[in-house]
Amino acid sequence: MLDLVWLVVVVPLVSGLGLLVWGKEGDRVGHLVGTVASAVAFVIGLVAFVQLLGRPEDDRSVAGTLFTWISSGPFHVDMAYRFDPLSALFVLLVTGVGTLIHVYSIGYMAHDERRRRFFAYLNLFVAAMLTLVLADDYLVLFLGWEGVGLASYLLIGFWQHKPSAAAAAKKAFVLNRVGDVGMALAIMLMFAQLGTSSIQAVNATVAGQASESVATALGLLLLLGACGKSAQVPLQAWLLDAMEGPTPVSALIHAATMVTAGVYLVVRSNGIFDAAPVAQTAVVVVGLVTLLAGAGIGCTKDDIKKALAGSTMSQIGYMMLAAGLGPAGYAFAIFHLVTHGFFKANMFLGAGSVMHGMSDDVDMRHYGALRRAMPVTFATFGLGYLAIIGFPGFSGFFSKDRIIEAAFGESFWVGLAALLGAGVTAFYMTRLMVMTFTSPKRWLDDVHPHESPRVMTVPLVVLAALSVLGGVLVLGGWIEHWLEPVVGHTEHHELAVPAWGMSIIVTAVVAVGVALAWSTYTRSPIAGTAPADADVSVLTRAGRHELYGNAVNDTLVVRPTRHLTRVLVFLDARLVDGLVRGLADRLGDTSQFLRTPQTGYVRSYALSILVGSLVVVLALLAVTLA
């Protein structure tokens, strides 16, 4: 199976393309075909993972070439794949969580007339992400990178009859293109400086063959690409708008595919970042700023999906922070990425279940008391909540604590910021739980909450179990040893307090966040409508407006670009086209003047000849007499 691992890409790719061209006769079974394709890819990935697990530690990497993609002079790129410990974890996450999302979507999209097309897009999304993580060349990785961007555009704007969904899809597409420019320039620089775009070759040779300035440029360009895909500051503005898509799309984007791509890129490019300390520092700064910014946004949003989207920004920020710490954090970045995939998919699908029972209302101010009306959704969402805040024994407790410990090992202030993020995470997630499930009901008159069908709740149960048990990956240092062939030996710094003491401190900070949220949102009734901006604090207002990211982009990019476009259009119309058209008009006028004597009458021409002849004769006589 290791030699056939490329089938995990081919199966959903063929299924997705087939569903697109099948026609209306496939509407009855298209959703089943798409789900089976994803499940088959998971089985292939699982068998390959088990076989890789049975190999010696120094032989856990299988590479293969399907065909030559590009061959032009010295530029040669094979359509090659590599299945190693890092890509194996991603294959299991993408196909496993992706399959559960497919199953959930059978119920969620049951009444959508374009359901077959939706499942085709889901299959293409999975295939593109698998191409990205299995690529053995940065150019092949870029192919999957762009495929993920295309699939997200199609799915975010799936309900294109809504202007907001169409606008959100375009926004995501454009902002991601900014990051993609960084990726494209990085690949060009690799070939110019190292003569190759092979991932293995670049990471192995960059420290010896390229200067530190070149390595820094590569790292910063790759970071720009990662910021676009993973919605990190300053390219984060698309993520909350992307909630306009169907909820299963949000779960797939946030848990298993698109936003995890940036973290994967940084960790996979560990050789480049290890050779570029400045780029590593930039990754740490971006991660810290984003984890705090996302947490702040999550505290102020009343839209349940946007609150979770702010949470994703923050959690991906934790992963980027860990990746920027180098060998001390690479393994823990991936560890938290895996556990986050479990509990964030659980909570996004849980949010979809709540919306299903609340007539698609997303405003948490209209919820309350849903723990009895939707017991399965409440229980599974609650387990995801305990995981993300880092309740002892749950998956997030193990993965996030390791990142905070590594951050303190790097710098006290970096660790303190990461610790603060854990407290804010506990606050906004407790706020969400209280407003949705435990507070008194605030339902609208025409809403009758009910539990979702089993096809939607079964995936929730599975994901809730994984949210609880995902922490076993850290037992005995398994995740560190597993990833060591790819990211190197995990460095452990000596801390002022032992690991168990750090866990107590983190848990205490989390408890403070929970207590503050509980007292804030249970002390007085929750209003059915949000207070006006003028009646809230500056920080709350900033969080509501997503820290003014859209305003900043509009001021620094959109408006100047619009004005520049208008100037260029004016110059093109008046100067360039004006010169060409003006010259043509003058030539036309000259032609009109020159054709005036051309009457078309023979008598006129004869008279002209006679007059001309007389003039010539008189001129000759004048010359002779003179």
SVG drawing of the C-alpha trace seen along z (x, -y; Angstrom):
<svg xmlns="http://www.w3.org/2000/svg" viewBox="-44 -91 72 94">
<polyline fill="none" stroke="black" stroke-width="0.4" points="0.0,0.0 2.9,-2.3 3.6,-2.2 0.0,-3.0 -0.4,-5.8 -0.9,-8.3 -4.4,-6.8 -5.5,-8.8 -5.4,-11.8 -6.7,-10.1 -9.8,-8.5 -11.4,-11.8 -10.1,-13.7 -11.8,-11.2 -14.9,-11.2 -15.1,-15.0 -14.6,-15.4 -17.0,-12.6 -19.8,-14.1 -19.4,-17.4 -20.0,-15.9 -22.4,-13.1 -25.6,-15.2 -28.9,-15.3 -29.3,-11.5 -26.5,-11.4 -28.4,-13.6 -29.9,-10.7 -26.6,-9.0 -24.0,-11.7 -23.7,-12.4 -23.1,-8.7 -20.4,-8.5 -18.6,-11.5 -18.7,-10.1 -17.5,-6.7 -14.6,-8.2 -13.4,-10.1 -13.8,-7.0 -11.8,-4.9 -9.0,-7.5 -9.0,-7.3 -8.8,-3.5 -5.8,-3.6 -4.1,-6.3 -4.7,-4.3 -3.3,-1.1 -0.3,-3.0 0.2,-4.6 0.2,-1.2 2.7,0.1 4.9,-3.0 4.6,-2.6 6.0,1.0 9.2,-0.2 12.4,-1.1 12.6,-4.8 15.3,-5.5 13.3,-4.1 9.9,-5.8 9.8,-7.7 8.5,-6.5 9.0,-8.6 7.8,-7.9 7.5,-9.6 4.3,-9.3 5.6,-11.1 7.7,-14.1 5.7,-17.2 8.1,-19.9 11.4,-19.4 12.9,-22.5 16.7,-22.9 18.0,-22.7 14.5,-23.1 13.0,-19.7 10.0,-18.9 8.6,-15.4 5.0,-14.8 6.5,-13.2 5.1,-12.3 6.6,-11.6 4.8,-9.7 6.7,-10.2 5.6,-10.7 4.5,-14.3 2.5,-13.8 1.0,-10.5 -0.5,-12.5 -2.0,-15.0 -3.4,-12.3 -5.2,-10.7 -6.5,-14.0 -7.7,-15.3 -9.3,-12.0 -10.6,-11.0 -12.1,-14.3 -13.1,-15.0 -15.1,-11.7 -17.0,-12.6 -17.8,-16.0 -19.0,-14.3 -21.3,-12.0 -22.6,-15.0 -23.2,-16.9 -25.6,-14.1 -28.1,-15.3 -27.1,-19.0 -27.5,-19.5 -30.4,-17.0 -32.7,-19.6 -30.3,-21.5 -31.0,-21.0 -27.3,-21.3 -26.1,-18.7 -24.3,-16.6 -22.2,-19.6 -21.5,-20.4 -20.1,-16.9 -18.0,-17.2 -16.5,-20.4 -15.8,-18.6 -14.0,-15.8 -11.9,-18.3 -11.1,-20.2 -9.8,-16.9 -7.9,-15.9 -6.2,-19.4 -5.1,-19.3 -3.8,-15.8 -1.8,-16.9 -0.3,-19.7 0.8,-17.5 2.1,-14.6 4.1,-16.7 7.8,-16.1 8.5,-19.4 7.5,-22.9 6.0,-23.4 3.7,-20.3 2.9,-21.6 2.0,-24.9 -0.4,-23.0 -2.3,-21.6 -2.0,-25.1 -3.8,-26.7 -6.3,-23.8 -7.2,-24.4 -7.7,-28.1 -10.0,-27.3 -12.1,-24.7 -12.5,-27.2 -13.7,-29.8 -16.3,-27.4 -17.5,-26.3 -17.5,-29.6 -19.6,-31.0 -21.7,-27.9 -24.9,-29.7 -24.0,-32.4 -27.6,-33.6 -26.7,-35.4 -24.6,-38.6 -22.8,-38.2 -21.6,-34.7 -20.4,-35.7 -18.6,-38.7 -17.0,-36.5 -15.7,-34.0 -14.1,-36.8 -12.6,-38.3 -11.0,-35.0 -9.8,-34.4 -8.1,-37.8 -6.5,-37.9 -5.1,-34.4 -3.6,-35.5 -1.6,-38.0 0.0,-35.2 0.3,-33.1 2.6,-35.8 4.9,-35.1 4.9,-31.4 5.5,-31.9 8.4,-34.2 9.9,-31.8 9.9,-29.0 11.5,-31.2 14.2,-32.2 14.8,-28.6 15.5,-27.6 17.6,-30.8 19.8,-30.2 19.8,-26.5 18.9,-25.1 16.0,-23.0 12.6,-23.2 12.7,-19.8 11.5,-20.0 14.1,-17.6 17.0,-19.1 16.1,-22.7 15.9,-22.0 19.1,-20.0 21.2,-22.5 19.9,-25.9 22.2,-26.3 25.3,-25.4 24.6,-26.8 22.7,-30.0 23.6,-33.0 21.6,-33.9 20.0,-36.8 18.7,-34.4 17.4,-32.0 15.7,-34.9 14.1,-36.0 12.9,-32.5 11.5,-32.2 9.7,-35.6 8.2,-34.8 7.0,-31.4 5.6,-33.1 3.6,-35.5 2.1,-32.5 1.3,-30.9 -0.4,-34.0 -2.7,-34.0 -3.8,-30.4 -3.8,-30.2 -5.6,-33.6 -2.7,-35.1 -2.2,-38.8 -2.1,-40.8 -4.0,-38.5 -6.7,-37.4 -9.7,-39.5 -11.2,-36.8 -11.7,-34.1 -14.7,-35.5 -16.5,-36.4 -16.0,-32.8 -18.6,-31.8 -21.1,-32.7 -20.6,-29.2 -22.5,-26.1 -21.3,-25.0 -19.7,-21.8 -17.4,-24.0 -16.4,-26.0 -15.6,-22.8 -13.5,-21.5 -11.6,-24.8 -10.9,-25.3 -10.2,-21.7 -8.6,-19.7 -7.7,-21.6 -7.1,-25.2 -6.0,-27.0 -3.7,-24.2 -1.8,-24.5 0.3,-27.4 1.4,-25.6 2.3,-22.6 4.3,-24.7 6.4,-26.3 7.1,-22.9 7.8,-21.2 10.3,-24.0 12.1,-23.6 15.5,-23.6 14.9,-27.0 13.7,-28.5 16.4,-26.9 18.9,-28.7 17.1,-32.0 16.7,-33.2 15.1,-36.5 12.4,-34.6 11.8,-32.4 11.3,-35.5 8.8,-36.8 6.9,-33.6 6.8,-33.9 5.6,-37.5 2.9,-36.7 1.7,-33.8 1.6,-35.8 -0.2,-38.7 -2.7,-36.5 -3.5,-34.3 -4.3,-37.4 -6.2,-39.1 -8.3,-36.1 -9.0,-35.6 -10.1,-39.2 -12.5,-38.8 -13.9,-35.6 -14.9,-37.5 -17.1,-40.0 -18.9,-38.1 -22.5,-37.1 -22.6,-35.1 -21.7,-31.5 -19.8,-30.7 -17.8,-33.9 -16.9,-33.4 -15.5,-30.0 -13.7,-31.5 -12.0,-34.0 -11.1,-31.0 -9.5,-29.3 -7.4,-32.4 -6.2,-32.2 -5.4,-28.5 -3.6,-28.6 -1.6,-31.4 -0.6,-29.0 0.6,-26.6 2.5,-29.3 4.1,-30.4 5.3,-26.9 6.6,-26.4 8.5,-29.7 10.3,-28.3 12.2,-25.8 13.2,-22.4 11.6,-23.2 8.2,-23.6 7.8,-21.9 6.4,-18.7 4.0,-20.5 2.8,-22.7 1.7,-19.6 0.4,-18.0 -1.9,-20.9 -2.9,-21.0 -4.1,-17.4 -6.0,-17.9 -7.4,-21.2 -8.7,-19.4 -10.7,-17.1 -12.3,-19.5 -12.8,-22.4 -14.5,-20.1 -16.6,-18.9 -17.6,-22.4 -18.2,-23.7 -20.5,-20.8 -22.1,-21.3 -22.7,-24.9 -24.3,-23.6 -26.5,-21.3 -27.6,-24.2 -28.4,-26.3 -30.3,-23.3 -32.5,-23.3 -32.8,-27.1 -34.0,-27.7 -30.6,-28.7 -30.3,-31.6 -26.6,-32.2 -27.2,-34.9 -26.3,-33.4 -28.5,-36.2 -31.4,-34.2 -30.3,-30.9 -30.2,-29.8 -31.4,-26.6 -30.5,-24.3 -28.9,-21.7 -32.3,-20.1 -33.7,-20.6 -30.5,-19.3 -28.8,-16.9 -26.5,-15.1 -25.3,-18.4 -24.8,-19.9 -22.8,-16.9 -20.6,-16.6 -20.0,-20.4 -19.3,-20.4 -16.5,-17.9 -15.0,-20.0 -15.3,-23.0 -13.4,-21.3 -10.7,-20.2 -10.1,-23.7 -9.9,-25.5 -7.3,-22.8 -9.3,-21.1 -7.0,-18.5 -7.1,-15.2 -8.5,-16.5 -6.5,-16.7 -6.1,-20.5 -4.6,-20.3 -1.7,-18.3 -1.1,-20.0 -1.5,-23.7 0.4,-23.2 3.4,-21.9 3.4,-25.1 3.2,-27.4 6.1,-25.5 8.2,-25.8 7.3,-29.5 8.5,-30.1 11.6,-28.3 12.2,-30.7 11.3,-33.9 9.4,-34.9 7.4,-37.5 6.5,-35.2 5.4,-32.6 3.4,-35.1 1.5,-36.2 0.8,-32.6 -0.5,-32.0 -2.7,-35.1 -4.2,-33.6 -5.1,-30.5 -7.1,-32.6 -8.9,-34.5 -9.7,-31.3 -11.4,-30.0 -13.3,-33.3 -14.8,-33.4 -15.5,-29.7 -17.4,-29.8 -19.3,-32.8 -20.3,-30.8 -21.4,-27.8 -23.4,-30.0 -25.1,-32.0 -26.0,-28.9 -26.7,-26.1 -27.1,-27.0 -28.6,-30.5 -32.4,-31.1 -34.0,-30.7 -34.3,-33.7 -35.9,-31.9 -37.7,-33.8 -41.5,-33.0 -41.3,-30.9 -38.3,-28.8 -38.8,-25.3 -35.4,-23.8 -34.9,-20.0 -32.1,-17.6 -30.5,-16.9 -30.9,-13.5 -28.5,-10.7 -26.6,-11.1 -25.5,-14.5 -25.0,-13.5 -23.0,-10.3 -20.0,-12.3 -20.3,-14.6 -20.0,-11.7 -16.9,-10.4 -15.3,-13.8 -16.1,-14.3 -14.4,-11.1 -11.3,-12.1 -11.4,-15.5 -11.1,-13.7 -8.6,-11.0 -6.4,-13.0 -4.0,-13.7 -2.7,-10.1 -0.4,-11.1 1.9,-12.7 2.2,-9.7 5.7,-8.5 6.8,-11.3 5.2,-9.5 4.5,-12.6 8.1,-13.8 9.7,-10.5 7.3,-10.0 8.1,-13.4 11.8,-13.3 12.9,-12.0 11.3,-15.1 11.7,-17.9 14.7,-16.7 15.1,-16.1 12.7,-18.2 14.7,-20.5 13.5,-20.9 14.5,-24.0 14.9,-24.1 12.1,-26.1 12.0,-27.9 9.2,-25.5 8.7,-21.8 6.3,-20.7 3.6,-19.7 3.9,-23.2 3.5,-24.8 0.4,-22.8 -1.0,-23.9 -0.3,-27.6 -2.0,-27.2 -5.0,-25.4 -5.4,-28.2 -5.3,-30.9 -7.9,-28.9 -10.1,-28.6 -9.9,-32.4 -11.1,-32.9 -14.0,-30.5 -15.0,-32.2 -14.9,-35.6 -17.1,-34.6 -19.5,-32.7 -20.0,-35.6 -20.3,-38.1 -23.0,-36.2 -25.0,-34.7 -25.1,-37.6 -27.8,-39.4 -30.1,-38.5 -28.6,-38.4 -30.2,-41.0 -31.8,-39.7 -30.1,-42.4 -26.5,-43.5 -25.8,-47.0 -24.9,-49.7 -21.3,-50.5 -21.6,-53.7 -22.6,-51.8 -19.7,-49.4 -16.0,-49.7 -13.3,-50.5 -12.0,-47.0 -15.4,-45.4 -16.0,-47.8 -12.7,-46.9 -13.4,-43.1 -16.8,-43.6 -15.1,-45.2 -12.5,-42.5 -9.8,-44.8 -10.6,-47.1 -8.8,-44.7 -11.2,-45.5 -10.9,-49.2 -7.1,-49.0 -7.2,-46.9 -9.7,-49.4 -7.5,-52.4 -4.1,-51.0 -5.0,-48.8 -8.5,-49.0 -9.0,-52.8 -5.4,-53.6 -5.8,-50.8 -9.2,-52.1 -7.8,-55.6 -4.8,-54.4 -7.0,-52.4 -9.1,-55.5 -6.0,-57.5 -4.7,-54.8 -8.0,-54.5 -8.1,-58.3 -4.5,-58.3 -5.3,-55.4 -8.4,-57.0 -7.1,-60.6 -3.4,-60.2 -2.7,-56.8 -6.0,-56.4 -6.3,-60.2 -3.0,-60.3 -3.8,-57.4 -7.3,-58.6 -6.2,-62.3 -3.6,-61.3 -6.1,-59.3 -8.6,-62.2 -6.0,-64.6 -5.0,-62.3 -8.7,-62.0 -9.1,-65.7 -6.1,-66.1 -7.5,-63.4 -10.9,-65.2 -9.1,-68.5 -7.0,-66.8 -10.0,-65.0 -11.9,-68.3 -10.6,-69.0 -11.5,-65.4 -15.0,-66.1 -15.3,-63.1 -16.3,-65.3 -14.2,-65.0 -15.0,-68.6 -13.5,-69.8 -10.4,-67.8 -10.1,-69.1 -10.6,-72.7 -7.9,-72.1 -5.5,-70.8 -6.3,-73.7 -5.7,-76.2 -2.5,-74.5 -1.2,-74.4 -1.9,-78.1 -0.1,-78.9 2.9,-76.9 2.9,-78.6 2.6,-82.1 5.4,-81.2 7.7,-80.1 6.8,-83.3 7.7,-85.4 11.0,-83.7 11.8,-84.1 10.9,-87.8 12.9,-88.4"/>
</svg>
